[in-house]
Structure formats: structure tokens, C-alpha cells
Amino acid sequence: MPSRLKPLFEAIDARDAQAFARFLSPDVEFVFSNAPPLHGREQVEAAIAGFFSSLAGLRHELTEHWEIGDNLIMRGTVTYTRHDGSQLCVPFANTFKIRQGLICDYRIFGDFSALAS
């Protein structure tokens, strides 16, 4: 994993929406799978806080990444732990566009439909 993104995924796995939001530009566009895009750091932080509260835990295992200038592509597996203790493991890919050290475009690709089950 690129060392500059390790703290980002530590914040995500800790379910810390405020720490997560510090990595985002004020005008970030965030797209989680097939959900409508979210715009702006505050809107993303609020949505992510709600998402984190719906889970008992999550853990990312990053397997590959590619850097092209200030653009990153990452691939891995995320394990979600529901409040009932059951777990769901999903492969994912993320793309990031970075501007002035902050993520200005964040997209998560994967089939997360079983998470709602």
C-alpha cells in the first residue's frame, strides 16, 4: 500500500469518519459502488459516519496498487462485520485522484449488495 494512504485505511478500519474526512478535499466527489455521487467533504463525512455506524467492524486487505502521477488505483478485499457478528468478504477496487495532497475524486468499485442482506 502506498505509505501516504496507510493512515487513510487505518481511519476507515477504525470507523473514524472525522479522521477519514481529513484526507478529502473540500470539493471531493465520492462514489460508493452504484450509489449516487456525494459532493463535498461534509456530505461525505456524514454519509460515511452513518455507514460506519451500521457495522460492528471492517478490515481492508490491500493486495495491489498502481500510481500514475497523482492518481492511484488500489485492489483488495474488505471484510465487513455486521452487528450480529456475521461477516462478509468483498473484493474491491478504488480509484483516487489527488490534488494538493488531498483526495478530490474517490471511487469504490465492488458488488456490495450482499451487505444489505
Contact map, one row per residue, 1 for C-alpha under 8 A:
111011000000000000000000000000000000000000000000000000000000011110000000000000000000000000000000000000000000000000000
111111000000000000000000000000000000000000000000000000000000000010000000000000000000000000000000000000000000000000000
111111100000000000000000000000000000000000000000000000000000000000000000000000000000000000000000000000000000000000000
011111110000000000000000000000000000000000000000000000000000000000000000000000000000000000000000000000000000000000000
111111111000000000000000000000000000000000000000000000000000000000000000000000000000000000000000000000000000000000000
111111111100000000000000000000000000000000000000000000000000000000000000000000000000000000000000000000000000000000000
001111111110000000000000000000000000000000000000000000000000000000000000000000000000000000000000000000000000000000000
000111111111000000110010000000000000000000000000000000000000000000000000000000000000000000000000000000000000000000000
000011111111100000000000000000000000000000000000000000000001000000000000000000000000000000000000000000000000000000000
000001111111110000000000000000000000000000000000000000000000000000000000000000000000000000000000000000000000000000000
000000111111111110110000000000000000000000000000000000000000000000000000000000000000000000000000000000000000000000000
000000011111111110010000000000000000000000000000000000000100000000000000000000000000000000000000000000000000000000000
000000001111111100000000000000000000000000000000000000001111000000000000000000000000000000000000000000000000000000000
000000000111111100000000000000000000000000000000000000001100000000000000000000000000000000000000000000000000000000000
000000000011111110000000000000000000000000000000100110001100000000000000000000000000000000000000000000000000000000000
000000000011111111110000000000000000000000000000100100000000000000000000000000000000000000000000000000000000000000000
000000000011001111111000000000000000000000001101100100000000000000000000000000000000000000000000000000000000000000000
000000000000000111111100000000000000000000001000000000000000000000000000000000000000000000000000000000000000000000000
000000010010000111111110000000000000000000000000000000000000000000000000000000000000000000000000000000000000000000000
000000010011000111111111000000000000000000001000000000000000000000000000000000000000000000000000000000000000000000000
000000000000000011111111000000000000000011011000000000000000000000000000000000000000000000000000000000000000000000000
000000000000000001111111100000000000000000000000000000000000000000000000000000000000000000000000000000000000000000000
000000010000000000111111100000000000000000000000000000000000000000000000000000000000000000000000000001100000000000000
000000000000000000011111110100000000000010000000000000000000000000000000000000000000000000000000000001110000000000000
000000000000000000000111111100000000000110000000000000000000000000000000000000000000000000000000001001110000000000000
000000000000000000000001111100000000000111000000000000000000000000000000000000000000000000000000000000010000000000000
000000000000000000000000111110000000001110000000000000000000000000000000000000000000000000000000000000010000000000000
000000000000000000000001111111000000001110000000000000000000000000000000000000000000000000000000000000111100000000000
000000000000000000000000001111100000111100000000000000000000000000000000000000000000000000000000000000011100000000000
000000000000000000000000000111110000111000010000000000000000000000000000000000000000000000000000000000001110000000000
000000000000000000000000000011111111110000000000000000000000000000000000000000000000000000000000000000000111000000000
000000000000000000000000000001111111100000000000000000000000000000000000000000000000000000000000000000000011100000000
000000000000000000000000000000111110000000000000000000000000000000000000000000000000000000000000000000000011111100000
000000000000000000000000000000111111000000000000000000000000000000000000000000000000000000000000000000000000000000000
000000000000000000000000000000111111100000000000000000000000000000000000000000000000000000000000000000000000000000000
000000000000000000000000000000110111110000000000000000000000000000000000000000000000000000000000000000000000000000000
000000000000000000000000000011110011111000000000000000000000000000000000000000000000000000000000000000000000000000000
000000000000000000000000000011100001111100110000000000000000000000000000000000000000000000000000000000000000000000000
000000000000000000000000001111000000111110110000000000000000000000000000000000000000000000000000000000000000000000000
000000000000000000000000111110000000011111110000000000000000000000000000000000000000000000000000000000000000000000000
000000000000000000001001111100000000001111111000000000000000000000000000000000000000000000000000000000000000000000000
000000000000000000001000010000000000000111111100000000000000000000000000000000000000000000000000000000000000000000000
000000000000000000000000000000000000011111111110000000000000000000000000000000000000000000000000000000000000000000000
000000000000000000001000000001000000011111111111000000000000000000000000000000000000000000000000000000000000000000000
000000000000000011011000000000000000000011111111100000000000000000000000000000000000000000000000000000000000000000000
000000000000000010000000000000000000000001111111110000000000000000000000000000000000000000000000000000000000000000000
000000000000000000000000000000000000000000111111111000000000000000000000000000000000000000000000000000000000000000000
000000000000000010000000000000000000000000011111111100000000000000000000000000000000000000000000000000000000000000000
000000000000001110000000000000000000000000001111111110000000000000000000000000000000000000000000000000000000000000000
000000000000000000000000000000000000000000000111111111000000000000000000000000000000000000000000000000000000000000000
000000000000000000000000000000000000000000000011111111100000000000000000000000000000000000000000000000000000000000000
000000000000001110000000000000000000000000000001111111111000000000000000000000000000000000000000000000000000000000000
000000000000001000000000000000000000000000000000111111110000000000000000000000000000000000000000000000000000000000000
000000000000000000000000000000000000000000000000011111110000000000000000000000000110000000000000000000000000000000000
000000000000000000000000000000000000000000000000001111111100000000000000000000011110000000000000000000000000000000000
000000000000000000000000000000000000000000000000000111111100000000000000000000011110100000000000000000000000000000000
000000000000111000000000000000000000000000000000000100111110000000000000000000011100000000000000000000000000000000000
000000000001111000000000000000000000000000000000000000111111000000000000000001111000000000000000000000000000000000000
000000000000100000000000000000000000000000000000000000001111100000000000000001110000000000000000000000000000000000000
000000001000100000000000000000000000000000000000000000000111110000000000000111100000000000000000000000000000000000000
000000000000000000000000000000000000000000000000000000000011111000000000000111000000000000000000000000000000000000000
100000000000000000000000000000000000000000000000000000000001111110000000011110000000000000000000000000000000000000000
100000000000000000000000000000000000000000000000000000000000111110000000011110000000000000000000000000000000000000000
100000000000000000000000000000000000000000000000000000000000011111000000011100000000000000000000000000000000000000000
110000000000000000000000000000000000000000000000000000000000011111100001111000000000000000000000000000000000000000000
000000000000000000000000000000000000000000000000000000000000000111110001110000000000000000000000000000000000000000000
000000000000000000000000000000000000000000000000000000000000000011111111100000000000000000000000000000000000000000000
000000000000000000000000000000000000000000000000000000000000000001111111000000000000000000000000000000000000000000000
000000000000000000000000000000000000000000000000000000000000000000111111000000000000000000000000000000000000000000000
000000000000000000000000000000000000000000000000000000000000000000111111000000000000000000000000111000000000000000000
000000000000000000000000000000000000000000000000000000000000000000111111100000000000000000000011110000000000000000000
000000000000000000000000000000000000000000000000000000000000000011111111110000000000000000000011100000000000000000000
000000000000000000000000000000000000000000000000000000000000000011100011111000000000000000001111000000000000000000000
000000000000000000000000000000000000000000000000000000000000011111000001111100000000000000001110000000000000000000000
000000000000000000000000000000000000000000000000000000000000011110000000111110000000000000111100000000000000000000000
000000000000000000000000000000000000000000000000000000000001111100000000011111000000000000111000000000000000000000000
000000000000000000000000000000000000000000000000000000000001111000000000001111100000000011110000000000000000000000000
000000000000000000000000000000000000000000000000000000000111100000000000000111110000000011110000000000000000000000000
000000000000000000000000000000000000000000000000000000000111000000000000000011111000001111000000000000000000000000000
000000000000000000000000000000000000000000000000000000111110000000000000000001111100001110000000000000000000000000100
000000000000000000000000000000000000000000000000000000111100000000000000000000111110111100000000000000000000000000000
000000000000000000000000000000000000000000000000000001111000000000000000000000011111111000000000000000000000000000000
000000000000000000000000000000000000000000000000000001110000000000000000000000001111110000000000000000000000000000000
000000000000000000000000000000000000000000000000000000000000000000000000000000000111110000000000000000000000000000000
000000000000000000000000000000000000000000000000000000010000000000000000000000001111111000000000000000000000000000000
000000000000000000000000000000000000000000000000000000000000000000000000000000001111111100000000000000000000000000000
000000000000000000000000000000000000000000000000000000000000000000000000000000111100111110000000000000000000000000000
000000000000000000000000000000000000000000000000000000000000000000000000000000111000011111000000000000000000000001100
000000000000000000000000000000000000000000000000000000000000000000000000000011110000001111100000000000000000000000000
000000000000000000000000000000000000000000000000000000000000000000000000000011100000000111110000000000000000011100000
000000000000000000000000000000000000000000000000000000000000000000000000001111000000000011111000000000000000011000000
000000000000000000000000000000000000000000000000000000000000000000000000001111000000000001111100000000000001111000000
000000000000000000000000000000000000000000000000000000000000000000000000111100000000000000111110000000000001110000000
000000000000000000000000000000000000000000000000000000000000000000000000111000000000000000011111000000000111100000000
000000000000000000000000000000000000000000000000000000000000000000000011110000000000000000001111100000001111000000000
000000000000000000000000000000000000000000000000000000000000000000000011100000000000000000000111110000111110000000000
000000000000000000000000000000000000000000000000000000000000000000000111000000000000000000000011111000111100000000000
000000000000000000000000000000000000000000000000000000000000000000000110000000000000000000000001111111111000000000000
000000000000000000000000100000000000000000000000000000000000000000000100000000000000000000000000111111110000000000000
000000000000000000000000000000000000000000000000000000000000000000000000000000000000000000000000011111000000000000000
000000000000000000000000000000000000000000000000000000000000000000000000000000000000000000000000011111100000000000000
000000000000000000000011100000000000000000000000000000000000000000000000000000000000000000000000011111110000000000000
000000000000000000000011100100000000000000000000000000000000000000000000000000000000000000000001111011111100000000000
000000000000000000000001111110000000000000000000000000000000000000000000000000000000000000000001111001111100000000000
000000000000000000000000000111000000000000000000000000000000000000000000000000000000000000000011110000111110000000000
000000000000000000000000000111100000000000000000000000000000000000000000000000000000000000000111100000111111000000000
000000000000000000000000000001111000000000000000000000000000000000000000000000000000000000000111000000001111100000000
000000000000000000000000000000111000000000000000000000000000000000000000000000000000000000011110000000000111110000000
000000000000000000000000000000011000000000000000000000000000000000000000000000000000000000011100000000000011111000000
000000000000000000000000000000001000000000000000000000000000000000000000000000000000000001111000000000000001111100000
000000000000000000000000000000001000000000000000000000000000000000000000000000000000000001110000000000000000111111000
000000000000000000000000000000001000000000000000000000000000000000000000000000000000000001000000000000000000011111110
000000000000000000000000000000000000000000000000000000000000000000000000000000000000000000000000000000000000001111111
000000000000000000000000000000000000000000000000000000000000000000000000000000000000000100000000000000000000001111111
000000000000000000000000000000000000000000000000000000000000000000000000000000010000000100000000000000000000000111111
000000000000000000000000000000000000000000000000000000000000000000000000000000000000000000000000000000000000000111111
000000000000000000000000000000000000000000000000000000000000000000000000000000000000000000000000000000000000000011111
